[in-house]
Amino acid sequence: MKDRAKIGREWLDQVKEKCPEVKFLSHYALLGNFDFIDIYEAPNEETAAKVSMISLANGAFHAESLTAIPYKRFLELTEEI
């Protein structure tokens, strides 16, 4: 835990270098099933997968990418059904 800040910076530097199109919105440390959650926008699923792979390559035991739809767009989609 003493190196957590350094590890986090190194991870973020790698993501910014390898996925410069990713726009980070929020970073959280969590109490519960996950240690950290990073909320970001990626242009496609492959870029999001790369972010997860960078986490795994840096020692994460579990990483996953979830697709999100802006709520306004979600409501528009409900009108199409």
Sequence and secondary structure as in RCSB ss.txt:
>XXXX:A:sequence
MKDRAKIGREWLDQVKEKCPEVKFLSHYALLGNFDFIDIYEAPNEETAAKVSMISLANGAFHAESLTAIPYKRFL
ELTEEI
>XXXX:A:secstr
 TTHHHHHHHHHHHHHHH TT EEEEEEE SSS SEEEEEE SSHHHHHHHHHHHHHTT S         HHHHH
HHHHT 
